[in-house]
Amino acid sequence: MPVDDLPRLGLGTYSDDDREQWRENVRTALDVGFRHVDTAQVYENEQYVGQGLRDSDVDRDDVWLSTKTVHHDVPPEPEQVPAAIDGCLDRLGVDAVDLLYVHWPSGVYDHEEVLPAFDDAYEAGKTRHVGLSNFTPELLDEAREVLDAPLFAHQVEMHPLLPQTELVEHAQEHDYWLVAYSPLGKGAALDVPEVREVAEKHDATPAQVSLAWVTAHDNVAAIPKASSREHMEQNLAARELDLDDEDIALIDSIDERHREIDADHGPWNW
């Protein structure tokens, strides 16, 4: 496992509307027991996530906070990356985050021009760790050669319909975290017969089975999105669900493949 562990289950906060909801959602998630919150510049909710942290009774030092910048069109030029990083901190209302990701390896992204700004942020104490998101193994290797900061995490879509075997193995080989976004496949994984069979066996929900399967992999964490206390509590309870080898094998046998976030600028489409 990576030396500096992060909570295996966190709260994803993307929504394409009603961004103010994340103030209350974050406060509720922390009250329920979450200690890992993930956001991004392009989500346009960092200010609300930050306010939710301040509204909570949980001490900031007890919460793992991650954000991302360098989207395919944000910021528009590589020289603006340091200002974009500072903008994330300003909107969150913090001096530093625990993990700062490059959101996409496309658009403005050039490893030799962008990654030094992340190293500078790491050296300046603006982030405790540096991560990448939506990369391929080849792009990860390229980035690792340029980064002075250790690669701490790679965030990518992963769920029973998109197991990301090669990326999981890469994370395990090089000892960093793979953080799974959309770990329920935006609901698509919940109707798969194999997932439902395991859920019935354990008297669990299909969502809990999907999360338990994702986090059963060494070096893998998950950040499911939830906006109700009930779903947050159910997701967090997945930590107590122990899948046996037979369960894992059954879910591994799913041959259907489905990618929810399949943007044209994703490197798997190049």
C-alpha positions as semicolon CSV with decimal commas, in nm:
position;residue;x (nm);y (nm);z (nm)
1;M;0,000;0,000;0,000
2;P;0,114;0,359;-0,050
3;V;0,289;0,486;0,261
4;D;0,054;0,778;0,325
5;D;-0,291;0,620;0,327
6;L;-0,600;0,810;0,228
7;P;-0,954;0,702;0,326
8;R;-1,062;0,418;0,098
9;L;-1,409;0,569;0,052
10;G;-1,458;0,937;-0,021
11;L;-1,729;1,173;-0,141
12;G;-1,739;1,269;-0,508
13;T;-1,900;1,609;-0,562
14;Y;-1,963;1,654;-0,935
15;S;-2,301;1,782;-1,050
16;D;-2,394;1,980;-1,357
17;D;-2,648;2,193;-1,171
18;D;-2,743;2,304;-0,818
19;R;-2,379;2,343;-0,723
20;E;-2,469;2,512;-0,395
21;Q;-2,601;2,178;-0,268
22;W;-2,244;2,068;-0,198
23;R;-2,217;2,299;0,100
24;E;-2,480;2,100;0,287
25;N;-2,383;1,769;0,124
26;V;-2,023;1,798;0,240
27;R;-2,130;1,890;0,592
28;T;-2,368;1,593;0,598
29;A;-2,105;1,356;0,461
30;L;-1,860;1,454;0,732
31;D;-2,130;1,413;0,994
32;V;-2,203;1,063;0,860
33;G;-1,836;0,970;0,883
34;F;-1,670;1,047;0,550
35;R;-1,319;1,191;0,579
36;H;-1,226;1,220;0,212
37;V;-1,382;1,487;-0,014
38;D;-1,304;1,531;-0,383
39;T;-1,381;1,828;-0,608
40;A;-1,236;2,013;-0,911
41;Q;-1,204;2,357;-1,062
42;V;-1,431;2,267;-1,351
43;Y;-1,706;2,146;-1,115
44;E;-1,761;2,512;-1,019
45;N;-1,843;2,411;-0,663
46;E;-1,513;2,451;-0,478
47;Q;-1,642;2,750;-0,281
48;Y;-1,939;2,546;-0,158
49;V;-1,725;2,243;-0,076
50;G;-1,495;2,470;0,124
51;Q;-1,788;2,624;0,307
52;G;-1,921;2,279;0,390
53;L;-1,586;2,194;0,546
54;R;-1,599;2,509;0,758
55;D;-1,961;2,444;0,858
56;S;-1,872;2,098;0,986
57;D;-1,772;2,016;1,342
58;V;-1,498;1,792;1,201
59;D;-1,151;1,947;1,221
60;R;-1,000;2,038;0,885
61;D;-0,687;1,838;0,970
62;D;-0,902;1,524;0,991
63;V;-1,040;1,561;0,636
64;W;-0,860;1,455;0,319
65;L;-0,935;1,725;0,061
66;S;-0,858;1,680;-0,309
67;T;-0,913;1,904;-0,609
68;K;-0,813;1,913;-0,974
69;T;-0,715;2,170;-1,233
70;V;-0,588;2,166;-1,595
71;H;-0,905;2,056;-1,767
72;H;-0,903;2,025;-2,147
73;D;-0,998;2,393;-2,171
74;V;-0,913;2,530;-1,822
75;P;-0,684;2,716;-1,794
76;P;-0,628;2,823;-2,154
77;E;-0,246;2,852;-2,141
78;P;0,027;2,655;-1,959
79;E;0,174;2,968;-1,799
80;Q;-0,159;3,023;-1,623
81;V;-0,145;2,692;-1,435
82;P;0,012;2,841;-1,117
83;A;-0,267;3,098;-1,099
84;A;-0,523;2,822;-1,157
85;I;-0,380;2,626;-0,865
86;D;-0,398;2,934;-0,643
87;G;-0,755;2,989;-0,760
88;C;-0,853;2,641;-0,640
89;L;-0,711;2,714;-0,295
90;D;-0,877;3,055;-0,282
91;R;-1,220;2,917;-0,372
92;L;-1,185;2,635;-0,120
93;G;-1,070;2,882;0,142
94;V;-0,764;2,677;0,241
95;D;-0,390;2,731;0,241
96;A;-0,327;2,382;0,108
97;V;-0,501;2,070;-0,015
98;D;-0,403;1,713;0,056
99;L;-0,402;1,613;-0,309
100;L;-0,386;1,819;-0,628
101;Y;-0,455;1,647;-0,959
102;V;-0,394;1,726;-1,324
103;H;-0,754;1,674;-1,436
104;W;-0,696;1,571;-1,800
105;P;-0,381;1,508;-2,010
106;S;-0,527;1,701;-2,301
107;G;-0,587;2,054;-2,428
108;V;-0,342;2,280;-2,245
109;Y;-0,161;1,982;-2,095
110;D;0,202;1,930;-2,187
111;H;0,401;1,727;-1,937
112;E;0,714;1,941;-1,964
113;E;0,523;2,269;-1,930
114;V;0,245;2,184;-1,684
115;L;0,399;1,940;-1,436
116;P;0,669;2,181;-1,307
117;A;0,387;2,402;-1,176
118;F;0,258;2,106;-0,975
119;D;0,608;2,041;-0,844
120;D;0,630;2,407;-0,742
121;A;0,296;2,382;-0,560
122;Y;0,421;2,070;-0,381
123;E;0,748;2,237;-0,279
124;A;0,562;2,548;-0,161
125;G;0,335;2,341;0,062
126;K;0,021;2,423;-0,136
127;T;-0,047;2,053;-0,176
128;R;0,073;1,758;0,028
129;H;0,060;1,528;-0,272
130;V;0,043;1,538;-0,652
131;G;-0,191;1,326;-0,862
132;L;-0,299;1,273;-1,221
133;S;-0,640;1,192;-1,366
134;N;-0,762;1,021;-1,683
135;F;-0,416;0,916;-1,799
136;T;-0,303;0,602;-1,982
137;P;-0,012;0,387;-1,857
138;E;0,213;0,543;-2,119
139;L;0,121;0,897;-2,015
140;L;0,165;0,803;-1,649
141;D;0,518;0,681;-1,719
142;E;0,595;0,999;-1,913
143;A;0,468;1,214;-1,627
144;R;0,658;1,018;-1,363
145;E;0,981;1,088;-1,548
146;V;0,919;1,463;-1,532
147;L;0,768;1,500;-1,185
148;D;1,004;1,559;-0,894
149;A;0,717;1,503;-0,649
150;P;0,618;1,139;-0,602
151;L;0,308;1,039;-0,793
152;F;0,058;0,974;-0,513
153;A;-0,263;0,897;-0,700
154;H;-0,426;0,849;-1,038
155;Q;-0,800;0,915;-1,060
156;V;-0,996;0,733;-1,328
157;E;-1,338;0,584;-1,391
158;M;-1,355;0,231;-1,250
159;H;-1,645;-0,002;-1,168
160;P;-1,750;-0,364;-1,240
161;L;-1,821;-0,276;-1,604
162;L;-1,486;-0,098;-1,642
163;P;-1,234;-0,284;-1,425
164;Q;-0,927;-0,093;-1,550
165;T;-0,705;-0,395;-1,493
166;E;-0,398;-0,245;-1,660
167;L;-0,421;0,078;-1,463
168;V;-0,478;-0,106;-1,135
169;E;-0,172;-0,319;-1,199
170;H;0,031;-0,007;-1,285
171;A;-0,073;0,153;-0,954
172;Q;0,018;-0,158;-0,761
173;E;0,352;-0,197;-0,939
174;H;0,457;0,163;-0,874
175;D;0,289;0,191;-0,531
176;Y;0,048;0,480;-0,573
177;W;-0,329;0,501;-0,529
178;L;-0,584;0,451;-0,803
179;V;-0,889;0,656;-0,705
180;A;-1,206;0,532;-0,876
181;Y;-1,459;0,791;-0,981
182;S;-1,808;0,683;-1,091
183;P;-1,753;0,355;-0,903
184;L;-2,119;0,264;-0,961
185;G;-2,098;0,340;-1,334
186;K;-2,359;0,612;-1,277
187;G;-2,596;0,331;-1,184
188;A;-2,519;0,104;-1,479
189;A;-2,329;-0,143;-1,262
190;L;-2,621;-0,185;-1,023
191;D;-2,840;-0,381;-1,265
192;V;-2,574;-0,633;-1,367
193;P;-2,693;-0,985;-1,271
194;E;-2,360;-1,084;-1,116
195;V;-2,357;-0,777;-0,892
196;R;-2,718;-0,835;-0,787
197;E;-2,646;-1,202;-0,712
198;V;-2,363;-1,108;-0,477
199;A;-2,582;-0,840;-0,316
200;E;-2,857;-1,094;-0,244
201;K;-2,605;-1,336;-0,097
202;H;-2,480;-1,077;0,152
203;D;-2,811;-0,900;0,212
204;A;-2,643;-0,584;0,079
205;T;-2,728;-0,331;-0,188
206;P;-2,578;-0,356;-0,538
207;A;-2,409;-0,020;-0,471
208;Q;-2,240;-0,159;-0,162
209;V;-2,124;-0,463;-0,358
210;S;-1,979;-0,246;-0,635
211;L;-1,793;-0,030;-0,383
212;A;-1,670;-0,332;-0,191
213;W;-1,546;-0,490;-0,514
214;V;-1,363;-0,174;-0,620
215;T;-1,193;-0,126;-0,284
216;A;-1,107;-0,495;-0,251
217;H;-0,823;-0,423;-0,494
218;D;-0,493;-0,329;-0,334
219;N;-0,405;0,040;-0,382
220;V;-0,759;0,133;-0,491
221;A;-0,996;0,385;-0,327
222;A;-1,340;0,503;-0,447
223;I;-1,525;0,835;-0,442
224;P;-1,896;0,769;-0,502
225;K;-2,118;1,073;-0,539
226;A;-2,414;1,096;-0,302
227;S;-2,644;1,381;-0,208
228;S;-2,868;1,223;0,056
229;R;-2,777;1,111;0,406
230;E;-2,931;0,770;0,340
231;H;-2,713;0,701;0,037
232;M;-2,405;0,835;0,215
233;E;-2,467;0,601;0,507
234;Q;-2,526;0,307;0,273
235;N;-2,208;0,382;0,078
236;L;-1,998;0,414;0,391
237;A;-2,134;0,081;0,517
238;A;-1,968;-0,085;0,217
239;R;-1,646;-0,071;0,422
240;E;-1,791;-0,349;0,639
241;L;-1,879;-0,577;0,347
242;D;-1,619;-0,848;0,299
243;L;-1,648;-1,017;-0,039
244;D;-1,504;-1,367;-0,058
245;D;-1,296;-1,505;-0,345
246;E;-1,607;-1,652;-0,507
247;D;-1,779;-1,312;-0,505
248;I;-1,475;-1,140;-0,655
249;A;-1,441;-1,406;-0,923
250;L;-1,808;-1,377;-1,019
251;I;-1,784;-0,999;-1,062
252;D;-1,452;-1,035;-1,243
253;S;-1,626;-1,268;-1,489
254;I;-1,854;-0,990;-1,617
255;D;-1,770;-0,949;-1,985
256;E;-1,981;-0,640;-2,056
257;R;-1,780;-0,319;-2,083
258;H;-1,925;0,027;-2,038
259;R;-1,755;0,366;-2,001
260;E;-1,963;0,656;-1,869
261;I;-1,710;0,938;-1,916
262;D;-1,603;0,890;-2,275
263;A;-1,498;1,240;-2,378
264;D;-1,337;1,297;-2,716
265;H;-1,038;1,452;-2,537
266;G;-0,986;1,135;-2,332
267;P;-0,650;0,981;-2,427
268;W;-0,809;0,639;-2,481
269;N;-0,981;0,797;-2,784
270;W;-0,669;0,941;-2,942
